[in-house]
């Protein structure tokens, strides 16, 4: 018996039938601008001290900030909401036991995901209280720093640093926390290895079954270079057919490329996928200093081209984008109708 749809599902479907929806922009860019030090990350200098003990340095562990600097994270989410975002992602990209192992904070994963969703919800409630617009929390699920399809050792091609079951267990814990915290959507993003994504899909479906409702599932891959393939070697079409069984609410691409380089791959995906298309490119490619040079009025017209050509249903920004980018993108795509989902047998 199919699961009943969550209340947010109907609201999102209705909104997506009327206009192109807006996703938020980069989190890391905004956090870097805060110039936080080690004491800020741990909460021992200013903020909320983390109750989970670790001997590892924490500077750079952006996910931890939902526990130690929740007000700062909430303000970033709020700025994206007020810039026009309908969907705002949790700051949980690396909130799995696998990714948090580098920081010795595997025990904090449940709290990171629950509080990550709650922080976004508070920000969105503030924004909605001001303008009455409904907004939705997307629980962000990153790829982890390991790959199930390829060996990290060139001298041992059969070796794998992680198993499918390792990933499933880690993703299930994350998905449970995100749902408990109040996520309206589960977003599996920046997929470079589809086998990792399949483990995440398995886990998300299991978590939804436990919850008793089906949440919208967003799936977003990343094309890593000019070959037009993911790191594990799939074209956009192959990627779609590998995950189509999950009946995702959206399929799409994010990260790695700027909008101009993403466009042909997005067009390919739009031609084959019988669901909504989501695109959130970087603000161009990073320069020699690792910074992104495209301003809001450089990126927004390129994303507007996606809309003008009828390729997209949801758009936003990835690395290097800011609330100003999201505001410009929202204004640029507003005149255009959302892509019509093709019906395939």
C-alpha positions in Angstrom: 0.0 0.0 0.0 1.5 3.3 -1.0 2.4 5.8 1.7 0.2 8.9 2.0 1.8 12.1 0.7 3.0 14.6 3.3 1.0 17.9 3.6 3.9 19.8 2.0 3.8 17.5 -1.1 0.5 18.9 -2.4 1.5 22.5 -1.6 4.8 22.1 -3.5 3.1 20.5 -6.5 0.5 23.3 -6.7 3.2 26.0 -6.5 5.4 24.2 -9.1 2.5 24.0 -11.5 2.1 27.8 -11.3 5.7 29.1 -11.5 9.4 28.3 -11.4 10.3 27.7 -7.8 13.4 29.2 -6.2 16.0 27.2 -4.2 18.5 29.0 -2.0 22.2 29.5 -2.6 25.6 28.5 -1.2 26.0 28.0 2.5 29.8 27.7 2.6 30.3 31.1 1.0 28.2 32.7 3.7 29.9 30.9 6.5 33.3 31.8 5.3 32.3 35.5 5.3 31.8 35.2 9.1 35.5 34.6 9.6 35.0 32.1 12.4 37.8 30.6 14.4 38.2 27.4 16.3 36.5 28.7 19.5 33.6 29.8 17.4 33.2 26.4 15.8 33.3 24.6 19.2 31.2 27.3 20.8 33.7 27.7 23.6 34.6 31.3 22.7 31.2 32.7 21.9 28.1 30.7 21.1 26.7 27.4 22.5 29.3 24.9 23.6 29.0 21.5 21.8 28.0 18.8 24.3 29.7 16.1 22.1 33.3 15.7 23.1 36.1 15.3 20.5 39.8 15.9 20.5 39.8 16.8 16.8 40.0 20.4 15.5 36.6 21.6 14.4 37.3 24.7 12.3 35.9 24.1 8.9 33.2 21.7 10.2 30.4 23.9 9.0 27.7 21.4 9.9 28.6 21.8 13.6 27.6 25.4 13.6 23.9 24.4 13.8 24.7 23.4 17.3 27.3 26.0 18.3 26.3 29.1 16.3 22.6 28.5 15.5 21.7 32.1 15.5 24.3 32.9 12.8 23.2 29.9 10.7 19.5 30.9 11.1 20.3 34.4 9.9 21.9 33.0 6.7 18.8 30.9 6.0 16.6 33.9 6.8 18.4 36.1 4.3 17.9 33.5 1.6 14.3 33.2 2.4 13.8 37.0 2.1 15.8 37.0 -1.1 13.1 34.9 -2.7 13.8 31.3 -1.9 10.8 29.0 -1.7 13.0 26.1 -0.6 15.9 26.5 1.8 18.4 23.7 2.5 19.6 22.6 5.9 23.2 23.1 6.8 23.8 19.3 6.9 25.8 18.5 3.8 28.3 16.5 5.7 26.1 15.4 8.7 26.7 11.7 8.4 28.9 9.4 10.5 31.1 8.8 7.5 31.8 12.5 6.8 31.9 13.4 10.5 34.5 10.8 11.2 37.2 13.3 10.0 36.1 15.5 13.0 35.6 12.8 15.5 31.9 13.7 15.8 30.0 10.7 14.7 28.0 10.7 17.9 26.7 14.2 17.1 25.1 13.2 13.8 21.5 12.8 15.0 21.6 16.2 16.8 23.2 17.8 13.7 20.3 16.8 11.5 17.5 17.4 13.9 18.8 20.8 14.8 19.8 21.6 11.2 16.1 21.2 10.2 14.8 23.2 13.2 17.1 26.1 12.5 15.8 26.4 9.0 12.2 26.1 10.1 12.7 29.0 12.6 14.2 31.2 9.8 11.4 30.4 7.4 8.7 31.0 10.0 10.2 34.4 10.6 10.2 35.2 6.9 6.6 33.9 6.4 5.4 36.0 9.4 6.7 39.1 7.5 5.2 38.4 4.0 2.8 35.5 4.3 4.6 33.4 1.7 4.9 29.7 2.5 8.4 28.2 2.4 9.8 24.7 2.6 12.7 23.0 4.5 14.9 20.8 2.3 17.0 18.3 4.3 20.3 18.4 2.6 22.1 15.0 2.2 25.6 15.2 0.7 27.6 12.5 -1.1 30.0 11.8 1.8 33.8 11.9 1.1 33.9 8.3 0.0 32.8 6.5 -3.2 31.3 3.0 -3.4 32.0 2.6 -7.1 35.7 3.3 -7.4 38.9 2.5 -5.5 40.8 5.3 -3.9 44.0 3.2 -4.4 45.3 3.2 -8.0 47.3 0.2 -7.1 44.3 -1.8 -5.9 41.3 -1.2 -8.3 39.2 -3.8 -6.4 39.4 -2.0 -3.1 36.5 0.0 -1.7 36.8 2.4 1.2 33.1 2.1 1.9 30.3 -0.4 1.3 26.7 0.1 0.1 25.6 -1.1 3.6 27.9 1.4 5.3 26.3 4.2 3.3 22.8 3.0 3.8 23.2 2.9 7.6 24.8 6.3 7.7 22.2 7.9 5.4 19.3 6.3 7.3 20.5 7.9 10.5 20.7 11.3 8.7 17.3 11.0 7.0 15.6 10.1 10.3 17.1 13.1 12.0 16.1 15.5 9.2 12.5 14.2 9.2 12.4 14.4 13.0 13.6 18.0 12.8 10.8 18.9 10.5 12.2 18.7 6.9 9.5 19.0 4.2 11.8 17.6 1.5 14.8 15.3 1.4 17.4 16.5 -1.1 20.2 14.1 -2.1 22.7 16.4 -3.8 26.1 16.8 -5.5 26.0 13.2 -6.5 29.3 12.1 -8.2 28.8 8.3 -7.6 25.3 7.0 -8.4 25.9 3.9 -6.2 26.2 6.3 -3.2 23.0 7.9 -4.3 21.2 4.6 -4.5 22.2 3.9 -0.9 20.8 7.3 0.1 17.6 6.7 -1.9 17.2 3.3 -0.1 17.7 5.0 3.3 15.3 7.9 2.5 12.5 5.5 1.5 13.1 3.5 4.6 13.0 6.6 6.8 9.8 7.7 5.1 8.2 4.3 5.7 9.1 4.6 9.4 7.6 8.1 9.4 4.4 7.0 7.7 4.4 9.6 5.0 6.0 10.1 1.6 8.1 13.3 1.4 9.2 14.9 -1.9 12.6 13.5 -2.8 14.9 15.8 -4.8 18.0 14.1 -6.5 20.8 16.3 -7.9 23.9 15.0 -9.7 27.1 16.8 -10.6 28.9 16.8 -13.9 32.6 17.0 -12.9 34.2 18.1 -16.2 33.9 18.8 -19.9 33.3 15.1 -20.6 29.6 15.6 -19.6 29.7 12.7 -17.1 29.6 12.2 -13.4 32.8 11.1 -11.7 31.6 7.5 -11.8 31.2 7.8 -15.6 27.5 8.3 -16.2 25.9 10.7 -18.7 22.9 12.7 -17.6 20.6 10.3 -19.3 22.2 7.2 -17.7 22.1 9.0 -14.4 18.4 9.6 -14.7 17.6 6.0 -15.6 19.6 4.8 -12.7 17.5 6.7 -10.2 14.2 6.9 -11.9 12.8 4.0 -9.8 12.7 6.3 -6.8 10.1 8.5 -8.4 11.8 11.7 -7.4 9.9 15.0 -7.2 12.8 16.6 -9.0 15.9 15.4 -10.8 18.7 17.8 -11.7 22.2 19.1 -11.6 24.2 21.2 -9.2 27.8 22.3 -8.4 31.0 21.8 -10.4 29.9 23.9 -13.3 28.7 27.4 -13.9 25.4 27.9 -15.7 26.8 28.2 -19.2 28.7 24.9 -19.0 25.8 23.2 -17.3 23.2 24.1 -19.9 23.8 21.3 -22.5 23.7 18.6 -19.8 20.6 20.1 -18.3 19.0 20.2 -21.7 19.8 16.5 -22.1 18.2 15.7 -18.7 15.2 17.8 -19.5 14.5 15.8 -22.7 14.5 12.4 -20.9 13.1 12.9 -17.4 9.4 12.6 -16.8 9.5 14.6 -13.6 10.4 18.2 -12.5 13.9 19.5 -13.3 16.0 21.4 -10.8 19.2 23.3 -11.5 21.5 25.2 -9.2 24.9 26.0 -10.8 27.9 27.6 -9.3 28.6 31.3 -9.8 30.9 30.4 -12.6 34.2 28.5 -12.1 36.6 29.3 -9.2 39.5 31.5 -10.0 43.2 30.8 -9.0 42.4 31.9 -5.4 39.3 29.6 -5.2 36.9 32.4 -5.3 33.9 32.9 -7.7 33.9 35.9 -10.0 30.4 35.9 -11.3 28.2 38.5 -9.7 24.4 38.2 -9.4 23.8 40.0 -12.7 26.2 37.7 -14.5 24.7 34.4 -13.2 21.0 35.4 -13.2 20.7 36.0 -17.0 22.3 32.6 -17.7 19.8 30.9 -15.4 17.0 32.9 -17.0 18.1 31.3 -20.3 17.2 27.9 -18.7 13.8 29.2 -18.0 13.3 30.9 -21.4 14.1 27.6 -23.1 11.6 25.6 -20.9 14.2 23.5 -19.3 13.5 24.0 -15.6 11.0 23.9 -12.7 13.2 24.8 -9.8 16.4 27.0 -9.9 18.9 28.3 -7.3 22.6 28.6 -6.8 25.5 26.5 -5.5 29.1 27.4 -4.7 29.8 31.1 -4.8 26.2 32.3 -4.8 24.8 34.7 -2.3 21.4 36.0 -1.3 21.9 38.7 -3.9 22.4 36.0 -6.5 19.2 34.3 -5.5 17.3 37.6 -5.5 18.5 38.3 -9.1 17.7 34.8 -10.2 14.2 34.9 -8.8 13.6 38.2 -10.6 15.1 36.9 -13.8 13.0 33.7 -14.1 9.7 35.3 -12.9 8.4 36.1 -16.4 8.8 32.5 -17.6 6.5 29.5 -17.2 7.8 26.3 -15.6 8.8 23.4 -17.8 6.0 21.1 -18.8 6.8 17.6 -17.7 6.7 15.2 -20.7 4.5 12.1 -20.5 6.4 8.9 -21.4 5.0 5.5 -21.6 
